[in-house]
Amino acid sequence: MSPATSDKSIYDGLSKKDRQALNRELNRIKREEDRKRRKRNRVILVSSLVVAAVAVVAIVGLVVFNSIRATFVGPLNMLSDGILFTGDGTNVTATKTAAIQPDAQPVANDLDTSTVLRMTEYVDYSSPDVATFETTNGASLQSYVSAGYASLELHPVALEGADSYAARAANTVACVANTVPDAVLAVHNSLVTAQKTLPDGGLSNDDLVGLVETAGVKNDAVSSCIRGNDFSDWVTDATDRAKASIPNSDVTALATVPLLVVDGTAYTGALDDADALSTFITDVFTAASGGADTGDDGSGATDDGTGTAPTDGTVPTDGTGTTDGTGTAPTDGTGTTDGTGAGSTDGTAPTGQ
């Protein structure tokens, strides 16, 4: 029985004065219990509200953290910080990979030079030098890939920083690689062509969406990615990594663009000299093959028709290229004849502007 509970038996034998005093004490005790109960209930209520608030903050924080973390995840199919293309004599396709995770290091592609020439190119789409090099040599390089003689790994970078046009252009390539990887070469070629007439500040994100759509990539996810700069953080990180180290190369770090590395050796010749690049590629291939027999006809093809890369600087003489040693792209639909390197969206070397 509570001390404040009334029981007439407790009043037996007490005078009226004592009964009044006892009654006052019992009422006091009851009031004190009520006060403690109300205080206890308030504590429970406040504690419950605090726990609920903490839970809400934790959930919101987790959502925000995941949202921020997602911006540091790289695009699919660019685990090496670049996208790798190979050809089978007819089609050019992108190698599919996972995305690089936050704080992870890129995984360099296998540099097995015993099969095909391994070409790796670092490009900044705001650079006139990149446009000069690509206009002169881009179609030839892509024709080697489509013929199956070489692979090409593209690394878009932004040497002018995160707020530059180059960063938006590199983000554009990443967005396409993430969703429609086989179309990256066509978009790359269009970005190279656009460099010649860039306005001050470069193309806007809306302009870049239009460029990508004109190149044949009409995809809502790609457009949203470009407008939202979804891979801007990855572009910054990838550029910083390239400035710190170039894997599988005799160049220690990226200092200027374009940088073309063939079987681990960087090209240092003139950017607008197709003959110089062809000679360089021939010399690299000859050194890599140890001067192996390339066939009696000097074309660089093996007796079994597997299409070992030529050693005279030309692309093949079977309709997939020229025989004048310039490495000019073929005219059968696997490349352009004007050296601009404008491309299609099916992964093959382009057919013209």
DOFI-881432 format. One line per 5 residues: number of its first residue (from 1); their letters; for each residue x, y, z of N, C-alpha, C. Coordinates in pm, whole numbers, plus 50000, padded with zeros to 5 digits. Layout:
NUM) a) X/Y/Z/X/Y/Z/X/Y/Z; ...
# end
This chain:
1) mspat) 50085/49881/50000/50000/50000/50000/50088/50124/50000; 50058/50219/49911/50134/50343/49903/50121/50420/50032; 50222/50492/50072/50215/50572/50195/50103/50673/50190; 50063/50714/50069/49959/50816/50057/49820/50754/50045; 49811/50620/50051/49681/50555/50039/49603/50569/50168
6) sdksi) 49481/50609/50154/49397/50631/50274/49342/50499/50326; 49357/50477/50457/49302/50358/50525/49252/50405/50662; 49122/50396/50683/49063/50450/50806/49121/50388/50931; 49173/50265/50919/49225/50197/51039/49344/50268/51099; 49415/50345/51017/49533/50414/51070/49495/50532/51158
11) ydgls) 49370/50571/51153/49326/50683/51236/49274/50637/51373; 49260/50509/51392/49205/50458/51519/49292/50499/51637; 49226/50546/51740/49296/50582/51864/49362/50718/51859; 49354/50790/51742/49419/50921/51733/49319/51031/51765; 49372/51135/51824/49287/51251/51849/49260/51322/51718
16) kkdrq) 49163/51411/51723/49130/51485/51601/49249/51563/51550; 49325/51622/51638/49443/51698/51598/49547/51609/51531; 49569/51489/51590/49668/51397/51533/49621/51344/51397; 49490/51318/51388/49438/51269/51259/49459/51375/51150; 49438/51501/51184/49459/51608/51084/49605/51618/51043
21) alnre) 49693/51603/51142/49836/51608/51112/49879/51492/51022; 49827/51372/51058/49859/51256/50974/49805/51271/50833; 49689/51324/50821/49628/51343/50690/49709/51440/50606; 49758/51548/50672/49843/51643/50598/49972/51577/50549; 50030/51491/50633/50154/51422/50595/50130/51326/50479
26) lnrik) 50019/51253/50486/49988/51160/50376/49966/51235/50244; 49900/51348/50252/49879/51428/50130/50011/51481/50075; 50101/51519/50169/50233/51567/50124/50309/51457/50050; 50304/51337/50111/50373/51224/50048/50315/51195/49909; 50182/51203/49898/50118/51177/49769/50159/51282/49665
31) reedr) 50164/51409/49708/50207/51514/49616/50350/51493/49570; 50436/51450/49661/50576/51424/49626/50588/51310/49527; 50509/51204/49545/50511/51092/49450/50462/51137/49312; 50357/51219/49312/50306/51269/49183/50412/51354/49112; 50482/51437/49191/50587/51521/49131/50699/51436/49070
36) krrkr) 50741/51332/49146/50847/51245/49094/50802/51170/48969; 50674/51128/48969/50623/51055/48853/50621/51144/48729; 50575/51270/48747/50573/51363/48634/50715/51391/48583; 50809/51407/48677/50947/51431/48638/51003/51311/48561; 50972/51192/48614/51020/51070/48547/50962/51058/48406
41) nrvil) 50834/51092/48392/50771/51085/48260/50834/51185/48164; 50865/51305/48218/50931/51404/48132/51068/51356/48086; 51142/51295/48176/51274/51242/48139/51262/51136/48031; 51165/51046/48047/51144/50941/47947/51108/51000/47813; 51018/51103/47815/50976/51167/47690/51093/51236/47621
46) vsslv) 51169/51313/47700/51284/51384/47642/51386/51285/47587; 51411/51179/47663/51508/51079/47617/51464/51015/47487; 51334/50987/47478/51281/50925/47356/51297/51019/47238; 51268/51149/47262/51284/51247/47154/51429/51261/47110; 51520/51257/47209/51662/51267/47176/51707/51147/47093
51) vaava) 51663/51027/47135/51700/50906/47062/51646/50913/46919; 51520/50958/46906/51461/50969/46773/51535/51070/46687; 51572/51184/46751/51645/51287/46677/51781/51237/46632; 51849/51165/46723/51980/51110/46687/51966/51012/46572; 51861/50932/46575/51838/50835/46468/51815/50906/46335
56) vvaiv) 51735/51014/46339/51709/51090/46216/51837/51152/46164; 51915/51212/46255/52043/51272/46213/52136/51167/46155; 52138/51048/46217/52225/50941/46168/52183/50898/46028; 52052/50887/46007/52002/50846/45876/52036/50952/45771; 52007/51079/45807/52038/51188/45714/52188/51193/45686
61) glvvf) 52267/51177/45793/52412/51179/45774/52460/51067/45685; 52399/50948/45699/52438/50835/45616/52403/50860/45471; 52285/50919/45450/52244/50951/45312/52339/51053/45250; 52372/51157/45328/52464/51260/45279/52602/51200/45253; 52648/51117/45347/52780/51054/45331/52785/50969/45205
66) nsira) 52679/50888/45185/52676/50803/45067/52669/50885/44940; 52597/50998/44947/52587/51085/44829/52722/51146/44796; 52792/51192/44900/52925/51250/44878/53022/51143/44831; 53015/51028/44894/53105/50918/44859/53086/50877/44713; 52959/50880/44669/52930/50837/44532/53000/50925/44430
71) tfvgp) 53022/51054/44464/53086/51143/44368/53234/51110/44351; 53292/51033/44442/53432/50996/44431/53451/50860/44365; 53344/50790/44338/53353/50663/44265/53377/50694/44119; 53472/50623/44058/53501/50647/43917/53398/50584/43826; 53406/50613/43697/53312/50554/43602/53341/50406/43579
76) lnmls) 53239/50334/43544/53257/50196/43500/53346/50194/43377; 53419/50085/43360/53501/50059/43241/53626/50147/43234; 53660/50213/43348/53781/50294/43353/53857/50266/43483; 53872/50139/43515/53940/50100/43638/54085/50141/43639; 54144/50159/43522/54284/50202/43512/54297/50353/43505
81) dgilf) 54185/50424/43519/54174/50568/43494/54169/50598/43345; 54170/50495/43263/54155/50511/43119/54059/50405/43066; 54020/50419/42940/53933/50320/42877/54008/50255/42762; 54011/50122/42761/54094/50044/42668/54010/49993/42551; 54061/50015/42428/53994/49968/42307/54081/49865/42235
86) tgdgt) 54016/49761/42187/54082/49660/42107/53999/49633/41982; 54063/49578/41879/53993/49549/41754/54017/49407/41709; 53925/49357/41625/53937/49220/41575/53947/49214/41424; 53981/49327/41362/53987/49333/41217/53861/49391/41156; 53755/49397/41235/53628/49453/41186/53574/49558/41281
91) nvtat) 53562/49521/41409/53501/49609/41508/53602/49650/41614; 53578/49767/41672/53654/49814/41787/53561/49816/41907; 53604/49755/42017/53520/49748/42136/53598/49792/42259; 53524/49844/42357/53584/49886/42483/53589/49769/42579; 53695/49761/42655/53709/49658/42757/53626/49697/42880
96) ktaai) 53540/49606/42925/53451/49634/43038/53524/49607/43170; 53513/49699/43263/53574/49683/43396/53480/49737/43503; 53515/49709/43628/53445/49769/43740/53487/49915/43752; 53423/49987/43845/53458/50126/43871/53561/50133/43984; 53649/50230/43977/53745/50250/44085/53672/50311/44204
101) qpdaq) 53697/50258/44323/53628/50301/44443/53706/50414/44513; 53636/50490/44600/53704/50598/44671/53826/50548/44748; 53932/50624/44739/54058/50595/44808/54131/50473/44752; 54077/50411/44648/54145/50297/44585/54241/50348/44477; 54334/50264/44440/54428/50298/44335/54385/50233/44203
106) pvand) 54409/50298/44090/54373/50238/43962/54451/50110/43937; 54391/50022/43859/54454/49895/43823/54498/49904/43677; 54628/49909/43655/54681/49924/43520/54647/49802/43435; 54616/49827/43309/54589/49717/43217/54717/49640/43185; 54700/49514/43154/54813/49427/43123/54887/49479/43001
111) ldtst) 55019/49494/43013/55101/49542/42902/55172/49423/42838; 55092/49336/42776/55147/49218/42709/55180/49256/42565; 55305/49290/42541/55345/49337/42408/55370/49222/42311; 55350/49098/42356/55375/48985/42267/55258/48963/42171; 55145/49027/42197/55027/49007/42112/55005/49124/42017
116) vlrmt) 54984/49243/42071/54963/49362/41988/55038/49479/42048; 55056/49584/41970/55114/49706/42023/55019/49766/42126; 55074/49812/42237/54994/49873/42343/55015/50025/42339; 54912/50096/42295/54920/50242/42287/54834/50303/42397; 54893/50394/42473/54821/50464/42580/54836/50614/42555
121) eyvdy) 54723/50685/42554/54727/50828/42522/54656/50909/42631; 54725/51013/42678/54669/51106/42775/54630/51234/42701; 54505/51275/42715/54455/51390/42638/54383/51489/42729; 54404/51616/42699/54330/51726/42760/54260/51796/42643; 54126/51794/42645/54051/51839/42529/54048/51990/42510
126) sspdv) 54111/52065/42599/54124/52208/42579/54255/52244/42511; 54341/52145/42493/54476/52170/42443/54483/52175/42291; 54535/52285/42232/54556/52289/42088/54655/52183/42041; 54753/52149/42126/54850/52047/42088/54784/51910/42072; 54688/51880/42158/54614/51755/42144/54539/51755/42012
131) atfet) 54476/51868/41978/54402/51876/41852/54495/51858/41732; 54613/51919/41739/54710/51906/41630/54754/51761/41614; 54789/51697/41725/54836/51559/41719/54726/51466/41669; 54605/51482/41721/54495/51394/41683/54453/51417/41539; 54450/51541/41494/54413/51569/41355/54512/51504/41259
136) tngas) 54641/51503/41298/54745/51445/41213/54749/51293/41223; 54730/51240/41342/54759/51098/41365/54643/51015/41418; 54537/51079/41463/54430/51006/41531/54369/50895/41448; 54338/50924/41322/54276/50822/41238/54368/50704/41214; 54498/50731/41199/54593/50623/41178/54602/50532/41300
141) lqsyv) 54609/50594/41419/54616/50515/41542/54492/50427/41556; 54376/50485/41527/54253/50409/41540/54243/50299/41433; 54303/50322/41317/54301/50218/41214/54386/50098/41255; 54497/50123/41328/54576/50012/41381/54493/49927/41477; 54412/49995/41556/54327/49924/41652/54220/49843/41580
146) sagya) 54151/49906/41485/54043/49835/41416/54096/49716/41337; 54220/49726/41289/54280/49615/41215/54328/49503/41306; 54333/49530/41436/54376/49428/41532/54525/49428/41559; 54597/49530/41511/54741/49536/41532/54780/49602/41663; 54688/49678/41723/54722/49754/41842/54598/49772/41930
151) slelh) 54622/49803/42055/54515/49848/42144/54540/49995/42176; 54434/50066/42214/54447/50207/42246/54373/50233/42377; 54445/50289/42473/54386/50323/42602/54385/50475/42618; 54266/50534/42627/54251/50679/42639/54237/50720/42785; 54315/50821/42823/54307/50878/42957/54273/51027/42945
156) pvale) 54148/51066/42970/54115/51209/42969/54161/51275/43099; 54227/51389/43087/54276/51461/43206/54239/51608/43193; 54256/51680/43303/54226/51823/43306/54340/51896/43377; 54439/51936/43299/54558/51996/43358/54533/52136/43412; 54423/52200/43370/54394/52335/43416/54306/52340/43540
161) gadsy) 54274/52224/43595/54201/52224/43721/54056/52182/43711; 53993/52172/43828/53858/52116/43839/53751/52205/43778; 53776/52336/43769/53674/52428/43718/53694/52461/43570; 53779/52388/43503/53812/52419/43364/53720/52346/43266; 53724/52392/43140/53652/52321/43035/53706/52180/43018
166) aaraa) 53837/52164/43032/53897/52031/43017/53836/51933/43116; 53806/51981/43238/53745/51894/43339/53604/51853/43296; 53528/51946/43238/53393/51913/43191/53399/51816/43074; 53497/51835/42986/53511/51745/42871/53552/51606/42917; 53645/51599/43014/53686/51469/43066/53570/51401/43136
171) ntvac) 53490/51479/43211/53369/51424/43273/53274/51369/43168; 53265/51436/43054/53179/51389/42945/53224/51252/42896; 53353/51235/42877/53405/51105/42834/53374/50999/42939; 53392/51035/43067/53364/50940/43174/53216/50900/43176; 53128/50997/43154/52985/50967/43152/52949/50870/43041
176) vantv) 53008/50890/42924/52983/50799/42811/53043/50662/42841; 53166/50659/42894/53231/50532/42927/53150/50453/43028; 53087/50522/43121/53011/50458/43227/52886/50388/43175; 52828/50440/43067/52699/50389/43019/52707/50328/42880; 52779/50392/42787/52788/50343/42649/52936/50341/42609
181) pdavl) 53015/50251/42668/53161/50258/42650/53209/50248/42506; 53141/50169/42424/53187/50153/42286/53175/50282/42205; 53102/50381/42257/53083/50507/42186/53188/50612/42222; 53279/50579/42313/53374/50679/42361/53464/50732/42249; 53509/50646/42159/53597/50693/42051/53528/50798/41965
186) avhns) 53400/50778/41935/53327/50876/41854/53319/51009/41927; 53291/51006/42057/53284/51128/42136/53422/51192/42147; 53524/51111/42167/53662/51161/42170/53694/51236/42041; 53661/51177/41928/53690/51242/41800/53615/51374/41786; 53491/51377/41833/53411/51501/41825/53469/51609/41916
191) lvtaq) 53517/51571/42033/53578/51668/42124/53706/51725/42065; 53782/51640/41998/53904/51687/41931/53870/51788/41822; 53770/51755/41741/53729/51846/41633/53679/51979/41690; 53606/51973/41801/53549/52095/41860/53656/52188/41915; 53773/52136/41946/53878/52218/42008/53917/52336/41919
196) ktlpd) 53910/52317/41789/53956/52420/41695/53872/52547/41703; 53746/52535/41743/53656/52650/41744/53595/52674/41883; 53667/52638/41987/53614/52656/42123/53593/52803/42156; 53478/52838/42214/53459/52975/42263/53537/52996/42392; 53544/53121/42436/53609/53148/42564/53540/53068/42674
201) gglsn) 53620/52997/42754/53563/52916/42860/53521/52777/42814; 53531/52751/42685/53496/52619/42634/53348/52597/42621; 53309/52477/42587/53169/52442/42571/53101/52429/42706; 52974/52470/42713/52896/52451/42835/52853/52305/42845; 52800/52268/42959/52752/52131/42974/52639/52100/42876
206) ddlvg) 52552/52197/42853/52445/52175/42754/52504/52156/42615; 52609/52233/42584/52676/52217/42455/52739/52078/42444; 52796/52032/42554/52858/51900/42555/52754/51790/42536; 52636/51808/42595/52527/51712/42572/52492/51710/42425; 52482/51829/42363/52453/51835/42220/52561/51769/42136
211) lveta) 52687/51791/42174/52799/51728/42101/52789/51576/42108; 52761/51525/42227/52751/51380/42245/52634/51324/42164; 52523/51394/42165/52406/51346/42089/52435/51348/41939; 52505/51452/41892/52542/51458/41750/52637/51344/41714; 52720/51302/41810/52810/51188/41788/52737/51055/41790
216) gvknd) 52607/51059/41821/52525/50938/41815/52484/50880/41949; 52520/50948/42060/52487/50896/42193/52368/50976/42247; 52251/50923/42231/52130/50987/42283/52079/50902/42399; 52123/50939/42518/52096/50858/42637/52071/50952/42755; 51954/50937/42819/51918/51028/42928/52016/51021/43044
221) avssc) 52064/50901/43075/52158/50886/43186/52289/50959/43156; 52335/50950/43032/52458/51019/42993/52438/51170/43001; 52325/51219/42949/52297/51363/42951/52291/51416/43093; 52222/51344/43182/52212/51384/43321/52349/51386/43388; 52431/51287/43357/52566/51276/43413/52652/51394/43371
226) irgnd) 52641/51434/43245/52720/51547/43194/52676/51677/43260; 52545/51699/43265/52494/51824/43324/52524/51832/43474; 52526/51717/43540/52552/51715/43684/52698/51704/43722; 52787/51698/43624/52931/51680/43651/52954/51564/43748; 52888/51452/43720/52887/51341/43815/53025/51285/43847
231) fsdwv) 53117/51293/43752/53250/51234/43774/53358/51341/43787; 53318/51462/43829/53416/51571/43839/53524/51540/43943; 53485/51479/44054/53585/51445/44156/53681/51339/44105; 53627/51243/44031/53716/51141/43973/53812/51204/43874; 53765/51299/43793/53853/51365/43696/53971/51430/43769
236) tdatd) 53941/51500/43879/54048/51564/43956/54145/51460/44011; 54092/51354/44069/54179/51250/44126/54262/51181/44018; 54199/51148/43905/54270/51079/43798/54381/51166/43740; 54353/51296/43728/54455/51388/43678/54572/51397/43776; 54540/51406/43905/54647/51411/44007/54731/51283/44005
241) rakas) 54663/51170/43987/54738/51044/43982/54831/51041/43861; 54783/51091/43747/54867/51093/43626/54986/51187/43645; 54964/51298/43714/55074/51391/43741/55178/51331/43833; 55136/51232/43912/55228/51169/44007/55299/51048/43948; 55231/50976/43857/55291/50852/43806/55220/50808/43678
246) ipnsd) 55298/50760/43582/55245/50701/43459/55288/50554/43458; 55195/50462/43481/55234/50321/43485/55274/50268/43348; 55355/50164/43347/55398/50098/43223/55457/50197/43123; 55545/50284/43170/55598/50388/43083/55737/50429/43127; 55814/50481/43031/55944/50537/43065/55931/50683/43109
251) vtala) 55809/50734/43115/55783/50868/43165/55736/50855/43310; 55798/50930/43399/55765/50914/43541/55634/50980/43579; 55598/51091/43511/55476/51163/43548/55429/51246/43429; 55299/51276/43428/55240/51357/43321/55270/51504/43345; 55339/51567/43249/55372/51708/43259/55308/51790/43148
256) tvpll) 55281/51725/43035/55225/51794/42921/55143/51697/42839; 55057/51750/42755/54973/51668/42668/54990/51716/42523; 54967/51627/42427/54932/51486/42446/55054/51404/42486; 55028/51293/42554/55133/51196/42584/55090/51062/42525; 55168/51013/42429/55142/50882/42370/55254/50788/42411
261) vvdgt) 55216/50678/42473/55311/50576/42515/55283/50448/42437; 55382/50398/42366/55367/50278/42286/55460/50170/42342; 55402/50062/42390/55479/49953/42450/55577/50004/42555; 55531/50101/42634/55612/50152/42744/55704/50266/42709; 55712/50305/42582/55802/50413/42539/55721/50533/42492
266) aytga) 55753/50651/42543/55679/50772/42509/55729/50830/42377; 55633/50878/42297/55666/50945/42171/55707/51088/42202; 55820/51131/42149/55871/51266/42175/55892/51345/42047; 55844/51294/41934/55862/51362/41807/55762/51474/41785; 55766/51530/41666/55677/51640/41630/55532/51593/41631
271) lddad) 55444/51678/41680/55304/51641/41690/55234/51638/41555; 55286/51715/41459/55221/51725/41329/55297/51650/41219; 55377/51553/41259/55458/51479/41162/55416/51332/41165; 55330/51293/41072/55281/51156/41068/55392/51057/41038; 55488/51097/40953/55600/51008/40920/55685/50979/41043
276) alstf) 55707/51083/41125/55789/51064/41246/55721/50968/41342; 55591/50980/41357/55519/50888/41447/55520/50746/41391; 55503/50733/41260/55505/50601/41198/55640/50533/41217; 55748/50611/41201/55883/50557/41222/55903/50516/41367; 55853/50598/41459/55862/50567/41601/55792/50436/41633
281) itdvf) 55671/50420/41583/55595/50298/41609/55667/50177/41551; 55721/50192/41431/55796/50084/41368/55917/50045/41452; 55992/50146/41499/56111/50119/41579/56074/50049/41711; 55965/50095/41775/55923/50033/41901/55883/49889/41878; 55807/49865/41771/55764/49729/41741/55883/49639/41711
286) taasg) 55978/49690/41633/56096/49611/41599/56175/49574/41724; 56190/49672/41814/56263/49646/41938/56188/49545/42025; 56056/49555/42030/55976/49465/42113/55978/49322/42058; 55981/49311/41924/55978/49178/41863/56116/49119/41849; 56220/49194/41883/56356/49144/41878/56403/49118/41736
291) gadtg) 56344/49192/41640/56384/49175/41501/56338/49046/41441; 56226/48992/41493/56175/48865/41441/56135/48877/41296; 56137/48763/41226/56098/48759/41086/55954/48803/41072; 55930/48899/40984/55796/48953/40966/55736/48914/40832; 55794/48820/40763/55736/48778/40635/55824/48817/40519
296) ddgsg) 55824/48737/40412/55912/48761/40300/55875/48885/40223; 55748/48929/40230/55708/49042/40148/55729/49176/40216; 55780/49172/40339/55809/49297/40407/55688/49370/40455; 55573/49309/40444/55451/49380/40485/55427/49373/40633; 55497/49285/40701/55476/49269/40843/55370/49167/40875
301) atddg) 55310/49104/40774/55208/49003/40800/55275/48867/40814; 55221/48781/40895/55276/48648/40911/55216/48556/40807; 55281/48439/40791/55235/48344/40691/55096/48292/40720; 55055/48294/40848/54923/48239/40880/54814/48344/40874; 54849/48466/40833/54747/48569/40813/54693/48627/40941
306) tgtap) 54767/48612/41050/54713/48664/41177/54730/48814/41188; 54806/48874/41098/54813/49019/41098/54906/49077/41202; 55026/49020/41220/55125/49081/41308/55153/49222/41259; 55171/49314/41351/55185/49455/41314/55300/49474/41216; 55284/49559/41116/55387/49582/41014/55508/49652/41074
311) tdgtv) 55622/49632/41011/55745/49693/41061/55798/49800/40967; 55725/49833/40864/55771/49935/40771/55699/50067/40791; 55620/50075/40896/55551/50199/40923/55416/50211/40857; 55381/50114/40773/55253/50123/40705/55149/50043/40777; 55025/50076/40749/54918/49986/40788/54906/49883/40678
316) ptdgt) 54827/49777/40692/54829/49665/40599/54796/49705/40455; 54835/49618/40361/54813/49645/40220/54698/49564/40164; 54608/49516/40252/54498/49432/40205/54366/49507/40201; 54376/49640/40193/54253/49718/40187/54221/49786/40317; 54303/49761/40419/54276/49825/40548/54367/49944/40571
321) gttdg) 54445/49984/40473/54532/50099/40493/54608/50133/40368; 54695/50235/40374/54774/50277/40259/54909/50209/40262; 54982/50224/40153/55114/50160/40143/55224/50264/40125; 55193/50389/40156/55294/50493/40134/55374/50526/40258; 55350/50450/40366/55429/50470/40487/55381/50581/40575
326) tgtap) 55272/50648/40536/55224/50759/40619/55132/50713/40728; 55080/50594/40716/54987/50546/40817/54852/50615/40806; 54822/50676/40690/54692/50740/40674/54582/50638/40691; 54471/50679/40751/54364/50585/40781/54303/50528/40655; 54248/50407/40660/54189/50341/40545/54064/50412/40497
331) tdgtg) 54025/50379/40374/53909/50441/40312/53795/50344/40293; 53794/50232/40366/53690/50131/40347/53587/50134/40459; 53584/50245/40533/53486/50255/40640/53546/50236/40776; 53676/50198/40782/53737/50180/40915/53811/50304/40960; 53814/50410/40880/53882/50532/40922/53859/50641/40822
336) ttdgt) 53902/50764/40850/53884/50875/40759/54005/50888/40669; 53991/50968/40566/54103/50992/40476/54159/51132/40494; 54100/51209/40585/54148/51345/40605/54227/51361/40732; 54245/51251/40806/54326/51256/40927/54261/51326/41043; 54131/51356/41031/54067/51426/41143/54030/51335/41254
341) gagst) 54010/51209/41224/53976/51113/41328/53834/51124/41375; 53745/51194/41299/53605/51198/41341/53548/51059/41339; 53459/51024/41429/53425/50885/41449/53280/50852/41450; 53253/50722/41453/53119/50669/41462/53095/50621/41603; 52974/50573/41631/52941/50531/41767/52945/50382/41786
346) dgtap) 52990/50309/41690/52991/50163/41705/53127/50111/41746; 53218/50207/41778/53349/50166/41824/53451/50153/41713; 53407/50157/41585/53504/50147/41476/53566/50282/41454; 53680/50281/41384/53740/50408/41348/53644/50480/41257; 53633/50615/41266/53529/50690/41200/53538/50693/41051
351) tgq) 53426/50737/40990/53416/50742/40845/53411/50883/40791; 53427/50982/40876/53429/51116/40827/53353/51209/40917; 53361/51338/40891/53297/51439/40976/53147/51430/40960
# end
